[in-house]
Amino acid sequence: MKALLYIRFSTLKQEQGDSVLRQTKKANEWCKYNNIQLIDETFNDLGVSAFKEGGKRPALVDLLDAVESDRVQVDYVLFENTDRLTRRGYQHALELVNKLVNLNVNIVMLDSGQIYDKTTMTNLAPVLPLLLDADRAMQESERKSNLIKNTKARLVENNIIKGKLPFWIKFF
């Protein structure tokens, strides 16, 4: 049996941290524990928000296309947690998981160890945490987005300049 890892983090600043290493380590540990081969190919949306711009994530789209076209044949797709899958709410999460499960691919949330397959997707109990996590992630992203928008609006309204000025502008 084979698994593939999808890696995502929201900002390029996070690339300086341990996001890739952490997600890769969790995938390797899960595969070793479950005697599953982790293939070398990964699909990475590095510095790509799962919330902004409607959650456009080219690597996730490529992953879905690769599985659908049988270019990549795996039994499992691994995600660190639900908010790596989506931050666009429970309906989007359900749509993505169902799409992969209907292609005979099992979804694994590494943090919880939950596996979504054709059996679990027919019962609400194992799916409910996924839906609640996806909804919580979207609400948190909306809250943060609103805070940032409000702060920027206040700065503009009060003529407060933040950050570096272009070299040709002098602040007195």
C-alpha positions as CSV (number, residue, x, y, z in Angstrom):
1,M,0.0,0.0,0.0
2,K,1.1,3.5,-0.8
3,A,0.5,7.0,0.6
4,L,1.3,10.5,-0.6
5,L,1.6,13.6,1.5
6,Y,0.0,17.0,0.8
7,I,1.9,19.9,2.4
8,R,0.5,23.3,2.8
9,F,1.2,26.4,4.9
10,S,-0.3,29.9,4.5
11,T,2.6,32.4,4.3
12,L,6.1,32.3,2.9
13,K,7.4,33.4,6.3
14,Q,6.4,30.0,7.6
15,E,8.9,28.5,5.2
16,Q,11.6,29.7,7.6
17,G,10.0,27.6,10.3
18,D,9.4,23.9,10.6
19,S,6.1,23.5,8.7
20,V,7.5,21.2,5.9
21,L,9.7,19.3,8.3
22,R,6.9,18.8,10.8
23,Q,4.3,17.7,8.2
24,T,6.9,15.3,6.6
25,K,7.9,13.8,9.9
26,K,4.3,13.1,10.9
27,A,3.7,11.4,7.5
28,N,6.8,9.3,7.9
29,E,5.8,8.3,11.4
30,W,2.3,7.4,10.4
31,C,3.5,5.3,7.4
32,K,6.1,3.5,9.4
33,Y,3.6,2.7,12.2
34,N,1.0,1.4,9.6
35,N,3.5,-0.3,7.3
36,I,2.6,1.9,4.4
37,Q,5.1,3.1,1.8
38,L,5.3,6.9,1.6
39,I,6.0,7.8,-2.0
40,D,8.6,10.4,-2.8
41,E,6.3,12.6,-4.7
42,T,4.5,15.3,-2.6
43,F,2.1,18.0,-3.6
44,N,3.0,21.3,-1.9
45,D,1.2,24.5,-1.7
46,L,3.9,26.5,0.1
47,G,2.9,30.0,1.2
48,V,-0.7,29.5,-0.1
49,S,-3.6,30.3,2.0
50,A,-6.5,27.8,2.1
51,F,-8.8,30.8,2.8
52,K,-7.7,33.8,0.7
53,E,-8.7,34.1,-3.0
54,G,-11.3,31.4,-2.6
55,G,-8.7,28.8,-1.5
56,K,-7.0,28.5,-4.8
57,R,-4.3,25.9,-4.3
58,P,-2.7,24.6,-7.5
59,A,-0.9,21.7,-5.9
60,L,-4.2,20.4,-4.4
61,V,-5.8,20.7,-7.8
62,D,-2.8,18.8,-9.3
63,L,-3.1,16.1,-6.7
64,L,-6.8,15.6,-7.4
65,D,-6.1,15.5,-11.2
66,A,-3.2,13.1,-10.7
67,V,-5.3,10.7,-8.7
68,E,-8.3,11.0,-11.0
69,S,-6.2,10.3,-14.1
70,D,-4.3,7.4,-12.4
71,R,-1.0,9.3,-13.0
72,V,-0.4,8.7,-9.3
73,Q,-1.7,5.5,-7.8
74,V,-2.0,5.6,-4.0
75,D,-4.2,4.2,-1.3
76,Y,-3.9,7.1,1.1
77,V,-3.5,10.9,0.9
78,L,-2.1,12.3,4.1
79,F,-2.9,15.8,5.6
80,E,-1.5,17.1,8.8
81,N,-5.0,18.2,9.9
82,T,-8.3,19.5,8.5
83,D,-7.1,23.1,8.1
84,R,-4.4,21.9,5.7
85,L,-7.1,20.4,3.6
86,T,-9.4,23.5,3.6
87,R,-10.3,26.6,5.4
88,R,-13.4,27.2,3.3
89,G,-15.9,25.5,5.6
90,Y,-17.5,22.1,6.2
91,Q,-19.2,21.9,2.7
92,H,-15.9,22.3,0.9
93,A,-14.1,19.8,3.2
94,L,-16.9,17.3,2.6
95,E,-16.7,17.8,-1.1
96,L,-12.9,17.3,-1.2
97,V,-13.0,14.2,1.0
98,N,-15.9,12.6,-0.9
99,K,-14.1,13.3,-4.2
100,L,-11.0,11.4,-3.1
101,V,-12.9,8.6,-1.3
102,N,-15.0,8.1,-4.4
103,L,-11.7,7.6,-6.3
104,N,-10.9,4.8,-3.9
105,V,-8.3,6.9,-1.9
106,N,-8.4,7.0,1.8
107,I,-7.8,10.3,3.6
108,V,-5.8,10.5,6.7
109,M,-5.7,13.4,9.2
110,L,-2.3,12.8,10.8
111,D,-3.0,14.9,14.0
112,S,-6.1,12.9,14.9
113,G,-5.2,9.6,13.1
114,Q,-8.7,9.7,11.6
115,I,-9.1,7.8,8.3
116,Y,-11.9,8.7,6.0
117,D,-12.9,5.9,3.6
118,K,-16.0,4.7,1.9
119,T,-17.2,3.1,5.2
120,T,-16.6,6.1,7.5
121,M,-18.2,8.5,5.0
122,T,-21.5,6.7,5.4
123,N,-21.7,7.5,9.1
124,L,-22.0,10.9,10.7
125,A,-20.0,10.2,13.9
126,P,-16.5,9.9,12.3
127,V,-17.3,12.7,9.8
128,L,-18.6,15.2,12.3
129,P,-15.2,16.1,13.8
130,L,-14.0,16.8,10.2
131,L,-17.0,19.1,9.5
132,L,-16.6,20.9,12.8
133,D,-12.9,21.4,12.4
134,A,-13.4,22.7,8.8
135,D,-16.1,25.1,10.0
136,R,-14.0,26.3,13.0
137,A,-11.0,26.9,10.6
138,M,-13.1,29.0,8.3
139,Q,-14.6,31.1,11.1
140,E,-11.1,31.7,12.5
141,S,-9.8,32.7,9.1
142,E,-12.8,35.1,8.7
143,R,-12.1,36.6,12.1
144,K,-8.5,37.2,11.4
145,S,-9.3,38.6,8.0
146,N,-11.8,41.0,9.5
147,L,-9.3,42.1,12.1
148,I,-6.7,42.9,9.5
149,K,-9.1,44.7,7.3
150,N,-10.4,46.8,10.2
151,T,-6.8,47.7,11.3
152,K,-5.9,48.8,7.7
153,A,-9.0,50.9,7.4
154,R,-8.2,52.6,10.8
155,L,-4.7,53.4,9.6
156,V,-5.9,54.9,6.4
157,E,-8.7,56.8,8.2
158,N,-6.3,58.3,10.7
159,N,-3.5,58.9,8.1
160,I,-1.1,56.7,10.0
161,I,1.7,55.4,7.9
162,K,3.1,52.0,8.7
163,G,6.1,50.2,7.4
164,K,9.0,51.4,5.2
165,L,8.5,54.4,3.0
166,P,9.9,54.5,-0.5
167,F,13.3,56.1,-0.6
168,W,12.0,59.3,-2.3
169,I,9.5,60.1,0.5
170,K,10.7,61.7,3.7
171,F,8.6,61.5,6.9
172,F,9.1,64.7,9.1
